[in-house]
Amino acid sequence: LSGAPKIRAMEIINELEPMRRNVYAGAVGYLNWNDDTDLAIAIRTAVIKDGILHVQAGAGIVADSDPEAEWEETMNKGRALIAAVNSASAGL
């Protein structure tokens, strides 16, 4: 979830993104004592810290990506997370 070549992509992300990704784009899951493991990549995250909702989402960028469409896709993913949190906080 960073790009290729990997190291240069990570350098660019570090230069351009205003905040650290934290759990976003990382692995989330479990490992138990029976050697069972189930992991997923956190491609959309909503974290509440100090009473503030932090939402992160993204899109897959490739050579022929349409920047406007990718931006709208990213915004729609973020809006969906916010709507889910609003519904949960309303008890729905």
PDB file of N, CA, C and O in Angstrom:
ATOM      1  N   LEU A   1       0.806  -1.197   0.000  1.00  0.00           N
ATOM      2  CA  LEU A   1       0.000   0.000   0.000  1.00  0.00           C
ATOM      3  C   LEU A   1       0.847   1.258   0.000  1.00  0.00           C
ATOM      4  O   LEU A   1       0.478   2.295   0.551  1.00  0.00           O
ATOM      5  N   SER A   2       1.990   1.124  -0.636  1.00  0.00           N
ATOM      6  CA  SER A   2       2.836   2.308  -0.702  1.00  0.00           C
ATOM      7  C   SER A   2       3.260   2.618  -2.133  1.00  0.00           C
ATOM      8  O   SER A   2       3.328   3.790  -2.504  1.00  0.00           O
ATOM      9  N   GLY A   3       3.540   1.629  -2.926  1.00  0.00           N
ATOM     10  CA  GLY A   3       3.947   1.867  -4.297  1.00  0.00           C
ATOM     11  C   GLY A   3       5.253   1.175  -4.636  1.00  0.00           C
ATOM     12  O   GLY A   3       5.825   0.442  -3.829  1.00  0.00           O
ATOM     13  N   ALA A   4       5.704   1.430  -5.849  1.00  0.00           N
ATOM     14  CA  ALA A   4       6.948   0.829  -6.311  1.00  0.00           C
ATOM     15  C   ALA A   4       7.727   1.878  -7.098  1.00  0.00           C
ATOM     16  O   ALA A   4       7.128   2.700  -7.791  1.00  0.00           O
ATOM     17  N   PRO A   5       9.013   1.859  -7.004  1.00  0.00           N
ATOM     18  CA  PRO A   5       9.813   1.039  -6.099  1.00  0.00           C
ATOM     19  C   PRO A   5       9.539   1.395  -4.637  1.00  0.00           C
ATOM     20  O   PRO A   5       9.348   2.559  -4.285  1.00  0.00           O
ATOM     21  N   LYS A   6       9.525   0.376  -3.814  1.00  0.00           N
ATOM     22  CA  LYS A   6       9.051   0.462  -2.435  1.00  0.00           C
ATOM     23  C   LYS A   6       9.720   1.565  -1.622  1.00  0.00           C
ATOM     24  O   LYS A   6       9.036   2.419  -1.058  1.00  0.00           O
ATOM     25  N   ILE A   7      11.026   1.556  -1.557  1.00  0.00           N
ATOM     26  CA  ILE A   7      11.722   2.511  -0.685  1.00  0.00           C
ATOM     27  C   ILE A   7      11.461   3.941  -1.137  1.00  0.00           C
ATOM     28  O   ILE A   7      11.193   4.810  -0.307  1.00  0.00           O
ATOM     29  N   ARG A   8      11.534   4.202  -2.448  1.00  0.00           N
ATOM     30  CA  ARG A   8      11.289   5.570  -2.929  1.00  0.00           C
ATOM     31  C   ARG A   8       9.840   5.971  -2.686  1.00  0.00           C
ATOM     32  O   ARG A   8       9.572   7.118  -2.329  1.00  0.00           O
ATOM     33  N   ALA A   9       8.907   5.051  -2.872  1.00  0.00           N
ATOM     34  CA  ALA A   9       7.499   5.350  -2.611  1.00  0.00           C
ATOM     35  C   ALA A   9       7.293   5.726  -1.149  1.00  0.00           C
ATOM     36  O   ALA A   9       6.550   6.659  -0.845  1.00  0.00           O
ATOM     37  N   MET A  10       7.943   5.007  -0.252  1.00  0.00           N
ATOM     38  CA  MET A  10       7.813   5.318   1.176  1.00  0.00           C
ATOM     39  C   MET A  10       8.427   6.679   1.495  1.00  0.00           C
ATOM     40  O   MET A  10       7.910   7.405   2.344  1.00  0.00           O
ATOM     41  N   GLU A  11       9.511   7.028   0.831  1.00  0.00           N
ATOM     42  CA  GLU A  11      10.118   8.347   1.030  1.00  0.00           C
ATOM     43  C   GLU A  11       9.166   9.451   0.573  1.00  0.00           C
ATOM     44  O   GLU A  11       9.018  10.468   1.251  1.00  0.00           O
ATOM     45  N   ILE A  12       8.529   9.251  -0.567  1.00  0.00           N
ATOM     46  CA  ILE A  12       7.586  10.244  -1.085  1.00  0.00           C
ATOM     47  C   ILE A  12       6.390  10.381  -0.157  1.00  0.00           C
ATOM     48  O   ILE A  12       5.947  11.495   0.125  1.00  0.00           O
ATOM     49  N   ILE A  13       5.864   9.260   0.318  1.00  0.00           N
ATOM     50  CA  ILE A  13       4.748   9.299   1.268  1.00  0.00           C
ATOM     51  C   ILE A  13       5.146  10.095   2.500  1.00  0.00           C
ATOM     52  O   ILE A  13       4.378  10.928   2.980  1.00  0.00           O
ATOM     53  N   ASN A  14       6.332   9.843   3.007  1.00  0.00           N
ATOM     54  CA  ASN A  14       6.811  10.552   4.193  1.00  0.00           C
ATOM     55  C   ASN A  14       6.929  12.054   3.935  1.00  0.00           C
ATOM     56  O   ASN A  14       6.669  12.858   4.831  1.00  0.00           O
ATOM     57  N   GLU A  15       7.315  12.435   2.727  1.00  0.00           N
ATOM     58  CA  GLU A  15       7.452  13.848   2.371  1.00  0.00           C
ATOM     59  C   GLU A  15       6.102  14.532   2.180  1.00  0.00           C
ATOM     60  O   GLU A  15       5.939  15.690   2.565  1.00  0.00           O
ATOM     61  N   LEU A  16       5.135  13.834   1.591  1.00  0.00           N
ATOM     62  CA  LEU A  16       3.886  14.465   1.175  1.00  0.00           C
ATOM     63  C   LEU A  16       2.733  14.356   2.165  1.00  0.00           C
ATOM     64  O   LEU A  16       1.909  15.266   2.253  1.00  0.00           O
ATOM     65  N   GLU A  17       2.664  13.269   2.901  1.00  0.00           N
ATOM     66  CA  GLU A  17       1.523  13.097   3.793  1.00  0.00           C
ATOM     67  C   GLU A  17       1.749  13.885   5.077  1.00  0.00           C
ATOM     68  O   GLU A  17       2.797  13.751   5.708  1.00  0.00           O
ATOM     69  N   PRO A  18       0.771  14.711   5.474  1.00  0.00           N
ATOM     70  CA  PRO A  18       0.962  15.605   6.618  1.00  0.00           C
ATOM     71  C   PRO A  18       0.978  14.910   7.973  1.00  0.00           C
ATOM     72  O   PRO A  18       1.440  15.492   8.955  1.00  0.00           O
ATOM     73  N   MET A  19       0.489  13.691   8.045  1.00  0.00           N
ATOM     74  CA  MET A  19       0.492  12.976   9.325  1.00  0.00           C
ATOM     75  C   MET A  19       0.858  11.519   9.101  1.00  0.00           C
ATOM     76  O   MET A  19       0.737  10.991   7.996  1.00  0.00           O
ATOM     77  N   ARG A  20       1.308  10.881  10.173  1.00  0.00           N
ATOM     78  CA  ARG A  20       1.688   9.469  10.095  1.00  0.00           C
ATOM     79  C   ARG A  20       0.452   8.611   9.844  1.00  0.00           C
ATOM     80  O   ARG A  20      -0.660   8.987  10.214  1.00  0.00           O
ATOM     81  N   ARG A  21       0.652   7.482   9.226  1.00  0.00           N
ATOM     82  CA  ARG A  21      -0.459   6.592   8.905  1.00  0.00           C
ATOM     83  C   ARG A  21      -0.963   5.811  10.113  1.00  0.00           C
ATOM     84  O   ARG A  21      -2.127   5.412  10.144  1.00  0.00           O
ATOM     85  N   ASN A  22      -0.120   5.589  11.093  1.00  0.00           N
ATOM     86  CA  ASN A  22      -0.495   4.786  12.261  1.00  0.00           C
ATOM     87  C   ASN A  22      -1.029   3.435  11.805  1.00  0.00           C
ATOM     88  O   ASN A  22      -0.330   2.734  11.074  1.00  0.00           O
ATOM     89  N   VAL A  23      -2.231   3.039  12.199  1.00  0.00           N
ATOM     90  CA  VAL A  23      -2.744   1.716  11.835  1.00  0.00           C
ATOM     91  C   VAL A  23      -3.154   1.647  10.359  1.00  0.00           C
ATOM     92  O   VAL A  23      -3.173   0.563   9.776  1.00  0.00           O
ATOM     93  N   TYR A  24      -3.479   2.780   9.756  1.00  0.00           N
ATOM     94  CA  TYR A  24      -3.894   2.787   8.354  1.00  0.00           C
ATOM     95  C   TYR A  24      -2.810   2.161   7.475  1.00  0.00           C
ATOM     96  O   TYR A  24      -1.630   2.495   7.590  1.00  0.00           O
ATOM     97  N   ALA A  25      -3.224   1.263   6.611  1.00  0.00           N
ATOM     98  CA  ALA A  25      -2.366   0.543   5.666  1.00  0.00           C
ATOM     99  C   ALA A  25      -1.502  -0.515   6.343  1.00  0.00           C
ATOM    100  O   ALA A  25      -0.612  -1.088   5.714  1.00  0.00           O
ATOM    101  N   GLY A  26      -1.758  -0.771   7.608  1.00  0.00           N
ATOM    102  CA  GLY A  26      -1.034  -1.808   8.327  1.00  0.00           C
ATOM    103  C   GLY A  26      -1.854  -3.081   8.434  1.00  0.00           C
ATOM    104  O   GLY A  26      -2.965  -3.158   7.910  1.00  0.00           O
ATOM    105  N   ALA A  27      -1.312  -4.063   9.104  1.00  0.00           N
ATOM    106  CA  ALA A  27      -2.000  -5.339   9.312  1.00  0.00           C
ATOM    107  C   ALA A  27      -2.733  -5.316  10.646  1.00  0.00           C
ATOM    108  O   ALA A  27      -2.196  -4.874  11.662  1.00  0.00           O
ATOM    109  N   VAL A  28      -3.965  -5.798  10.621  1.00  0.00           N
ATOM    110  CA  VAL A  28      -4.787  -5.896  11.825  1.00  0.00           C
ATOM    111  C   VAL A  28      -5.295  -7.325  11.900  1.00  0.00           C
ATOM    112  O   VAL A  28      -5.758  -7.872  10.899  1.00  0.00           O
ATOM    113  N   GLY A  29      -5.215  -7.929  13.061  1.00  0.00           N
ATOM    114  CA  GLY A  29      -5.701  -9.292  13.187  1.00  0.00           C
ATOM    115  C   GLY A  29      -5.251  -9.936  14.469  1.00  0.00           C
ATOM    116  O   GLY A  29      -5.007  -9.261  15.469  1.00  0.00           O
ATOM    117  N   TYR A  30      -5.144 -11.245  14.436  1.00  0.00           N
ATOM    118  CA  TYR A  30      -4.763 -11.968  15.650  1.00  0.00           C
ATOM    119  C   TYR A  30      -3.847 -13.143  15.332  1.00  0.00           C
ATOM    120  O   TYR A  30      -3.815 -13.653  14.212  1.00  0.00           O
ATOM    121  N   LEU A  31      -3.116 -13.546  16.337  1.00  0.00           N
ATOM    122  CA  LEU A  31      -2.294 -14.753  16.347  1.00  0.00           C
ATOM    123  C   LEU A  31      -2.586 -15.415  17.678  1.00  0.00           C
ATOM    124  O   LEU A  31      -2.410 -14.799  18.729  1.00  0.00           O
ATOM    125  N   ASN A  32      -3.035 -16.680  17.648  1.00  0.00           N
ATOM    126  CA  ASN A  32      -3.335 -17.331  18.923  1.00  0.00           C
ATOM    127  C   ASN A  32      -2.307 -18.416  19.239  1.00  0.00           C
ATOM    128  O   ASN A  32      -1.377 -18.652  18.467  1.00  0.00           O
ATOM    129  N   TRP A  33      -2.490 -19.071  20.388  1.00  0.00           N
ATOM    130  CA  TRP A  33      -1.521 -20.059  20.866  1.00  0.00           C
ATOM    131  C   TRP A  33      -1.523 -21.334  20.037  1.00  0.00           C
ATOM    132  O   TRP A  33      -0.600 -22.138  20.159  1.00  0.00           O
ATOM    133  N   ASN A  34      -2.538 -21.545  19.191  1.00  0.00           N
ATOM    134  CA  ASN A  34      -2.598 -22.719  18.314  1.00  0.00           C
ATOM    135  C   ASN A  34      -1.982 -22.437  16.948  1.00  0.00           C
ATOM    136  O   ASN A  34      -2.183 -23.202  16.004  1.00  0.00           O
ATOM    137  N   ASP A  35      -1.245 -21.359  16.842  1.00  0.00           N
ATOM    138  CA  ASP A  35      -0.618 -20.935  15.588  1.00  0.00           C
ATOM    139  C   ASP A  35      -1.623 -20.552  14.511  1.00  0.00           C
ATOM    140  O   ASP A  35      -1.300 -20.573  13.324  1.00  0.00           O
ATOM    141  N   ASP A  36      -2.835 -20.203  14.916  1.00  0.00           N
ATOM    142  CA  ASP A  36      -3.816 -19.674  13.975  1.00  0.00           C
ATOM    143  C   ASP A  36      -3.579 -18.174  13.842  1.00  0.00           C
ATOM    144  O   ASP A  36      -3.362 -17.476  14.832  1.00  0.00           O
ATOM    145  N   THR A  37      -3.623 -17.704  12.635  1.00  0.00           N
ATOM    146  CA  THR A  37      -3.435 -16.285  12.368  1.00  0.00           C
ATOM    147  C   THR A  37      -4.470 -15.837  11.354  1.00  0.00           C
ATOM    148  O   THR A  37      -4.747 -16.544  10.385  1.00  0.00           O
ATOM    149  N   ASP A  38      -5.035 -14.676  11.575  1.00  0.00           N
ATOM    150  CA  ASP A  38      -5.942 -14.078  10.607  1.00  0.00           C
ATOM    151  C   ASP A  38      -5.642 -12.588  10.581  1.00  0.00           C
ATOM    152  O   ASP A  38      -5.829 -11.892  11.579  1.00  0.00           O
ATOM    153  N   LEU A  39      -5.181 -12.109   9.450  1.00  0.00           N
ATOM    154  CA  LEU A  39      -4.802 -10.706   9.312  1.00  0.00           C
ATOM    155  C   LEU A  39      -5.534 -10.079   8.137  1.00  0.00           C
ATOM    156  O   LEU A  39      -5.870 -10.753   7.164  1.00  0.00           O
ATOM    157  N   ALA A  40      -5.770  -8.802   8.241  1.00  0.00           N
ATOM    158  CA  ALA A  40      -6.344  -8.022   7.147  1.00  0.00           C
ATOM    159  C   ALA A  40      -5.573  -6.715   7.047  1.00  0.00           C
ATOM    160  O   ALA A  40      -4.963  -6.271   8.019  1.00  0.00           O
ATOM    161  N   ILE A  41      -5.600  -6.114   5.894  1.00  0.00           N
ATOM    162  CA  ILE A  41      -4.946  -4.822   5.715  1.00  0.00           C
ATOM    163  C   ILE A  41      -5.970  -3.733   6.003  1.00  0.00           C
ATOM    164  O   ILE A  41      -7.075  -3.748   5.460  1.00  0.00           O
ATOM    165  N   ALA A  42      -5.597  -2.797   6.852  1.00  0.00           N
ATOM    166  CA  ALA A  42      -6.495  -1.705   7.245  1.00  0.00           C
ATOM    167  C   ALA A  42      -6.477  -0.626   6.159  1.00  0.00           C
ATOM    168  O   ALA A  42      -5.719   0.341   6.244  1.00  0.00           O
ATOM    169  N   ILE A  43      -7.329  -0.805   5.128  1.00  0.00           N
ATOM    170  CA  ILE A  43      -7.330   0.139   4.015  1.00  0.00           C
ATOM    171  C   ILE A  43      -8.288   1.306   4.231  1.00  0.00           C
ATOM    172  O   ILE A  43      -8.246   2.290   3.493  1.00  0.00           O
ATOM    173  N   ARG A  44      -9.136   1.201   5.223  1.00  0.00           N
ATOM    174  CA  ARG A  44      -9.984   2.317   5.654  1.00  0.00           C
ATOM    175  C   ARG A  44     -10.022   2.264   7.169  1.00  0.00           C
ATOM    176  O   ARG A  44     -10.344   1.224   7.744  1.00  0.00           O
ATOM    177  N   THR A  45      -9.701   3.363   7.816  1.00  0.00           N
ATOM    178  CA  THR A  45      -9.685   3.349   9.274  1.00  0.00           C
ATOM    179  C   THR A  45     -10.422   4.547   9.845  1.00  0.00           C
ATOM    180  O   THR A  45     -10.438   5.632   9.263  1.00  0.00           O
ATOM    181  N   ALA A  46     -11.031   4.320  10.999  1.00  0.00           N
ATOM    182  CA  ALA A  46     -11.661   5.374  11.788  1.00  0.00           C
ATOM    183  C   ALA A  46     -11.214   5.144  13.226  1.00  0.00           C
ATOM    184  O   ALA A  46     -11.539   4.122  13.829  1.00  0.00           O
ATOM    185  N   VAL A  47     -10.479   6.082  13.759  1.00  0.00           N
ATOM    186  CA  VAL A  47      -9.951   5.979  15.114  1.00  0.00           C
ATOM    187  C   VAL A  47     -10.403   7.209  15.887  1.00  0.00           C
ATOM    188  O   VAL A  47     -10.246   8.337  15.422  1.00  0.00           O
ATOM    189  N   ILE A  48     -10.963   6.984  17.067  1.00  0.00           N
ATOM    190  CA  ILE A  48     -11.336   8.103  17.930  1.00  0.00           C
ATOM    191  C   ILE A  48     -10.269   8.230  19.002  1.00  0.00           C
ATOM    192  O   ILE A  48     -10.036   7.300  19.774  1.00  0.00           O
ATOM    193  N   LYS A  49      -9.626   9.385  19.044  1.00  0.00           N
ATOM    194  CA  LYS A  49      -8.586   9.657  20.031  1.00  0.00           C
ATOM    195  C   LYS A  49      -8.856  11.022  20.636  1.00  0.00           C
ATOM    196  O   LYS A  49      -9.012  12.014  19.923  1.00  0.00           O
ATOM    197  N   ASP A  50      -8.910  11.059  21.960  1.00  0.00           N
ATOM    198  CA  ASP A  50      -9.188  12.303  22.679  1.00  0.00           C
ATOM    199  C   ASP A  50     -10.478  12.955  22.190  1.00  0.00           C
ATOM    200  O   ASP A  50     -10.570  14.179  22.098  1.00  0.00           O
ATOM    201  N   GLY A  51     -11.474  12.123  21.876  1.00  0.00           N
ATOM    202  CA  GLY A  51     -12.772  12.624  21.450  1.00  0.00           C
ATOM    203  C   GLY A  51     -12.829  13.123  20.017  1.00  0.00           C
ATOM    204  O   GLY A  51     -13.844  13.680  19.599  1.00  0.00           O
ATOM    205  N   ILE A  52     -11.766  12.934  19.262  1.00  0.00           N
ATOM    206  CA  ILE A  52     -11.718  13.389  17.869  1.00  0.00           C
ATOM    207  C   ILE A  52     -11.660  12.178  16.947  1.00  0.00           C
ATOM    208  O   ILE A  52     -10.848  11.274  17.141  1.00  0.00           O
ATOM    209  N   LEU A  53     -12.533  12.171  15.942  1.00  0.00           N
ATOM    210  CA  LEU A  53     -12.557  11.094  14.957  1.00  0.00           C
ATOM    211  C   LEU A  53     -11.513  11.371  13.875  1.00  0.00           C
ATOM    212  O   LEU A  53     -11.526  12.421  13.232  1.00  0.00           O
ATOM    213  N   HIS A  54     -10.619  10.416  13.691  1.00  0.00           N
ATOM    214  CA  HIS A  54      -9.594  10.498  12.649  1.00  0.00           C
ATOM    215  C   HIS A  54      -9.919   9.436  11.600  1.00  0.00           C
ATOM    216  O   HIS A  54      -9.940   8.245  11.911  1.00  0.00           O
ATOM    217  N   VAL A  55     -10.171   9.855  10.372  1.00  0.00           N
ATOM    218  CA  VAL A  55     -10.545   8.954   9.283  1.00  0.00           C
ATOM    219  C   VAL A  55      -9.426   8.943   8.247  1.00  0.00           C
ATOM    220  O   VAL A  55      -8.907   9.992   7.865  1.00  0.00           O
ATOM    221  N   GLN A  56      -9.062   7.741   7.799  1.00  0.00           N
ATOM    222  CA  GLN A  56      -8.068   7.612   6.736  1.00  0.00           C
ATOM    223  C   GLN A  56      -8.578   6.626   5.691  1.00  0.00           C
ATOM    224  O   GLN A  56      -9.094   5.561   6.030  1.00  0.00           O
ATOM    225  N   ALA A  57      -8.433   6.980   4.446  1.00  0.00           N
ATOM    226  CA  ALA A  57      -8.817   6.125   3.325  1.00  0.00           C
ATOM    227  C   ALA A  57      -7.940   6.511   2.141  1.00  0.00           C
ATOM    228  O   ALA A  57      -7.304   7.565   2.146  1.00  0.00           O
ATOM    229  N   GLY A  58      -7.911   5.665   1.146  1.00  0.00           N
ATOM    230  CA  GLY A  58      -7.094   5.962  -0.026  1.00  0.00           C
ATOM    231  C   GLY A  58      -7.616   5.234  -1.245  1.00  0.00           C
ATOM    232  O   GLY A  58      -8.656   4.577  -1.201  1.00  0.00           O
ATOM    233  N   ALA A  59      -6.883   5.359  -2.326  1.00  0.00           N
ATOM    234  CA  ALA A  59      -7.249   4.702  -3.577  1.00  0.00           C
ATOM    235  C   ALA A  59      -5.987   4.145  -4.215  1.00  0.00           C
ATOM    236  O   ALA A  59      -4.878   4.597  -3.930  1.00  0.00           O
ATOM    237  N   GLY A  60      -6.167   3.176  -5.065  1.00  0.00           N
ATOM    238  CA  GLY A  60      -5.035   2.594  -5.774  1.00  0.00           C
ATOM    239  C   GLY A  60      -4.680   3.432  -6.995  1.00  0.00           C
ATOM    240  O   GLY A  60      -5.491   3.589  -7.907  1.00  0.00           O
ATOM    241  N   ILE A  61      -3.480   3.961  -7.007  1.00  0.00           N
ATOM    242  CA  ILE A  61      -3.036   4.804  -8.114  1.00  0.00           C
ATOM    243  C   ILE A  61      -2.160   3.973  -9.052  1.00  0.00           C
ATOM    244  O   ILE A  61      -1.181   3.359  -8.630  1.00  0.00           O
ATOM    245  N   VAL A  62      -2.531   3.969 -10.320  1.00  0.00           N
ATOM    246  CA  VAL A  62      -1.744   3.292 -11.350  1.00  0.00           C
ATOM    247  C   VAL A  62      -1.476   4.289 -12.477  1.00  0.00           C
ATOM    248  O   VAL A  62      -1.952   5.424 -12.436  1.00  0.00           O
ATOM    249  N   ALA A  63      -0.721   3.863 -13.475  1.00  0.00           N
ATOM    250  CA  ALA A  63      -0.283   4.773 -14.535  1.00  0.00           C
ATOM    251  C   ALA A  63      -1.439   5.492 -15.231  1.00  0.00           C
ATOM    252  O   ALA A  63      -1.318   6.670 -15.566  1.00  0.00           O
ATOM    253  N   ASP A  64      -2.559   4.794 -15.451  1.00  0.00           N
ATOM    254  CA  ASP A  64      -3.665   5.433 -16.173  1.00  0.00           C
ATOM    255  C   ASP A  64      -4.795   5.891 -15.257  1.00  0.00           C
ATOM    256  O   ASP A  64      -5.927   6.055 -15.713  1.00  0.00           O
ATOM    257  N   SER A  65      -4.511   6.098 -13.990  1.00  0.00           N
ATOM    258  CA  SER A  65      -5.524   6.580 -13.047  1.00  0.00           C
ATOM    259  C   SER A  65      -5.976   7.991 -13.418  1.00  0.00           C
ATOM    260  O   SER A  65      -5.196   8.807 -13.908  1.00  0.00           O
ATOM    261  N   ASP A  66      -7.250   8.248 -13.170  1.00  0.00           N
ATOM    262  CA  ASP A  66      -7.815   9.589 -13.326  1.00  0.00           C
ATOM    263  C   ASP A  66      -7.773  10.252 -11.954  1.00  0.00           C
ATOM    264  O   ASP A  66      -8.518   9.846 -11.062  1.00  0.00           O
ATOM    265  N   PRO A  67      -6.927  11.256 -11.758  1.00  0.00           N
ATOM    266  CA  PRO A  67      -6.777  11.860 -10.426  1.00  0.00           C
ATOM    267  C   PRO A  67      -8.096  12.324  -9.810  1.00  0.00           C
ATOM    268  O   PRO A  67      -8.315  12.130  -8.614  1.00  0.00           O
ATOM    269  N   GLU A  68      -8.975  12.932 -10.605  1.00  0.00           N
ATOM    270  CA  GLU A  68     -10.265  13.402 -10.082  1.00  0.00           C
ATOM    271  C   GLU A  68     -11.116  12.228  -9.594  1.00  0.00           C
ATOM    272  O   GLU A  68     -11.733  12.304  -8.532  1.00  0.00           O
ATOM    273  N   ALA A  69     -11.147  11.153 -10.367  1.00  0.00           N
ATOM    274  CA  ALA A  69     -11.933   9.977  -9.986  1.00  0.00           C
ATOM    275  C   ALA A  69     -11.356   9.315  -8.739  1.00  0.00           C
ATOM    276  O   ALA A  69     -12.105   8.875  -7.867  1.00  0.00           O
ATOM    277  N   GLU A  70     -10.040   9.243  -8.652  1.00  0.00           N
ATOM    278  CA  GLU A  70      -9.406   8.647  -7.468  1.00  0.00           C
ATOM    279  C   GLU A  70      -9.689   9.498  -6.231  1.00  0.00           C
ATOM    280  O   GLU A  70      -9.947   8.962  -5.154  1.00  0.00           O
ATOM    281  N   TRP A  71      -9.641  10.816  -6.383  1.00  0.00           N
ATOM    282  CA  TRP A  71      -9.942  11.716  -5.262  1.00  0.00           C
ATOM    283  C   TRP A  71     -11.381  11.503  -4.797  1.00  0.00           C
ATOM    284  O   TRP A  71     -11.637  11.390  -3.598  1.00  0.00           O
ATOM    285  N   GLU A  72     -12.318  11.449  -5.740  1.00  0.00           N
ATOM    286  CA  GLU A  72     -13.725  11.263  -5.381  1.00  0.00           C
ATOM    287  C   GLU A  72     -13.936   9.906  -4.708  1.00  0.00           C
ATOM    288  O   GLU A  72     -14.692   9.806  -3.741  1.00  0.00           O
ATOM    289  N   GLU A  73     -13.277   8.869  -5.209  1.00  0.00           N
ATOM    290  CA  GLU A  73     -13.367   7.546  -4.582  1.00  0.00           C
ATOM    291  C   GLU A  73     -12.864   7.598  -3.138  1.00  0.00           C
ATOM    292  O   GLU A  73     -13.489   7.038  -2.237  1.00  0.00           O
ATOM    293  N   THR A  74     -11.745   8.265  -2.928  1.00  0.00           N
ATOM    294  CA  THR A  74     -11.187   8.387  -1.581  1.00  0.00           C
ATOM    295  C   THR A  74     -12.142   9.141  -0.665  1.00  0.00           C
ATOM    296  O   THR A  74     -12.367   8.729   0.473  1.00  0.00           O
ATOM    297  N   MET A  75     -12.701  10.235  -1.151  1.00  0.00           N
ATOM    298  CA  MET A  75     -13.642  11.020  -0.344  1.00  0.00           C
ATOM    299  C   MET A  75     -14.892  10.200  -0.014  1.00  0.00           C
ATOM    300  O   MET A  75     -15.396  10.273   1.107  1.00  0.00           O
ATOM    301  N   ASN A  76     -15.395   9.425  -0.973  1.00  0.00           N
ATOM    302  CA  ASN A  76     -16.569   8.582  -0.719  1.00  0.00           C
ATOM    303  C   ASN A  76     -16.279   7.537   0.353  1.00  0.00           C
ATOM    304  O   ASN A  76     -17.130   7.267   1.200  1.00  0.00           O
ATOM    305  N   LYS A  77     -15.099   6.954   0.324  1.00  0.00           N
ATOM    306  CA  LYS A  77     -14.725   5.981   1.354  1.00  0.00           C
ATOM    307  C   LYS A  77     -14.676   6.646   2.725  1.00  0.00           C
ATOM    308  O   LYS A  77     -15.157   6.079   3.706  1.00  0.00           O
ATOM    309  N   GLY A  78     -14.106   7.831   2.799  1.00  0.00           N
ATOM    310  CA  GLY A  78     -14.056   8.563   4.065  1.00  0.00           C
ATOM    311  C   GLY A  78     -15.440   8.933   4.560  1.00  0.00           C
ATOM    312  O   GLY A  78     -15.736   8.798   5.747  1.00  0.00           O
ATOM    313  N   ARG A  79     -16.293   9.400   3.654  1.00  0.00           N
ATOM    314  CA  ARG A  79     -17.672   9.752   4.032  1.00  0.00           C
ATOM    315  C   ARG A  79     -18.421   8.535   4.569  1.00  0.00           C
ATOM    316  O   ARG A  79     -19.201   8.655   5.514  1.00  0.00           O
ATOM    317  N   ALA A  80     -18.189   7.371   3.976  1.00  0.00           N
ATOM    318  CA  ALA A  80     -18.854   6.150   4.445  1.00  0.00           C
ATOM    319  C   ALA A  80     -18.429   5.815   5.871  1.00  0.00           C
ATOM    320  O   ALA A  80     -19.257   5.395   6.679  1.00  0.00           O
ATOM    321  N   LEU A  81     -17.155   5.996   6.186  1.00  0.00           N
ATOM    322  CA  LEU A  81     -16.687   5.759   7.559  1.00  0.00           C
ATOM    323  C   LEU A  81     -17.338   6.729   8.530  1.00  0.00           C
ATOM    324  O   LEU A  81     -17.776   6.330   9.609  1.00  0.00           O
ATOM    325  N   ILE A  82     -17.403   7.992   8.156  1.00  0.00           N
ATOM    326  CA  ILE A  82     -18.023   8.995   9.024  1.00  0.00           C
ATOM    327  C   ILE A  82     -19.497   8.673   9.231  1.00  0.00           C
ATOM    328  O   ILE A  82     -20.002   8.791  10.348  1.00  0.00           O
ATOM    329  N   ALA A  83     -20.195   8.268   8.173  1.00  0.00           N
ATOM    330  CA  ALA A  83     -21.605   7.900   8.292  1.00  0.00           C
ATOM    331  C   ALA A  83     -21.781   6.702   9.220  1.00  0.00           C
ATOM    332  O   ALA A  83     -22.727   6.664  10.008  1.00  0.00           O
ATOM    333  N   ALA A  84     -20.886   5.729   9.135  1.00  0.00           N
ATOM    334  CA  ALA A  84     -20.969   4.556  10.014  1.00  0.00           C
ATOM    335  C   ALA A  84     -20.782   4.951  11.471  1.00  0.00           C
ATOM    336  O   ALA A  84     -21.501   4.464  12.343  1.00  0.00           O
ATOM    337  N   VAL A  85     -19.827   5.823  11.739  1.00  0.00           N
ATOM    338  CA  VAL A  85     -19.604   6.280  13.117  1.00  0.00           C
ATOM    339  C   VAL A  85     -20.809   7.073  13.605  1.00  0.00           C
ATOM    340  O   VAL A  85     -21.238   6.902  14.746  1.00  0.00           O
ATOM    341  N   ASN A  86     -21.360   7.935  12.761  1.00  0.00           N
ATOM    342  CA  ASN A  86     -22.547   8.702  13.150  1.00  0.00           C
ATOM    343  C   ASN A  86     -23.723   7.784  13.461  1.00  0.00           C
ATOM    344  O   ASN A  86     -24.443   8.009  14.434  1.00  0.00           O
ATOM    345  N   SER A  87     -23.926   6.750  12.644  1.00  0.00           N
ATOM    346  CA  SER A  87     -25.010   5.792  12.893  1.00  0.00           C
ATOM    347  C   SER A  87     -24.790   5.037  14.194  1.00  0.00           C
ATOM    348  O   SER A  87     -25.725   4.844  14.971  1.00  0.00           O
ATOM    349  N   ALA A  88     -23.560   4.613  14.431  1.00  0.00           N
ATOM    350  CA  ALA A  88     -23.257   3.879  15.661  1.00  0.00           C
ATOM    351  C   ALA A  88     -23.462   4.762  16.886  1.00  0.00           C
ATOM    352  O   ALA A  88     -23.984   4.300  17.900  1.00  0.00           O
ATOM    353  N   SER A  89     -23.059   6.015  16.802  1.00  0.00           N
ATOM    354  CA  SER A  89     -23.203   6.898  17.962  1.00  0.00           C
ATOM    355  C   SER A  89     -24.657   7.268  18.206  1.00  0.00           C
ATOM    356  O   SER A  89     -25.025   7.639  19.321  1.00  0.00           O
ATOM    357  N   ALA A  90     -25.495   7.168  17.163  1.00  0.00           N
ATOM    358  CA  ALA A  90     -26.922   7.437  17.317  1.00  0.00           C
ATOM    359  C   ALA A  90     -27.674   6.198  17.790  1.00  0.00           C
ATOM    360  O   ALA A  90     -28.878   6.254  18.037  1.00  0.00           O
ATOM    361  N   GLY A  91     -26.963   5.083  17.914  1.00  0.00           N
ATOM    362  CA  GLY A  91     -27.579   3.854  18.393  1.00  0.00           C
ATOM    363  C   GLY A  91     -28.345   3.102  17.328  1.00  0.00           C
ATOM    364  O   GLY A  91     -29.225   2.305  17.653  1.00  0.00           O
ATOM    365  N   LEU A  92     -28.039   3.332  16.079  1.00  0.00           N
ATOM    366  CA  LEU A  92     -28.750   2.654  14.989  1.00  0.00           C
ATOM    367  C   LEU A  92     -28.048   1.384  14.588  1.00  0.00           C
ATOM    368  O   LEU A  92     -28.507   0.684  13.685  1.00  0.00           O
TER     369      LEU A  92
END
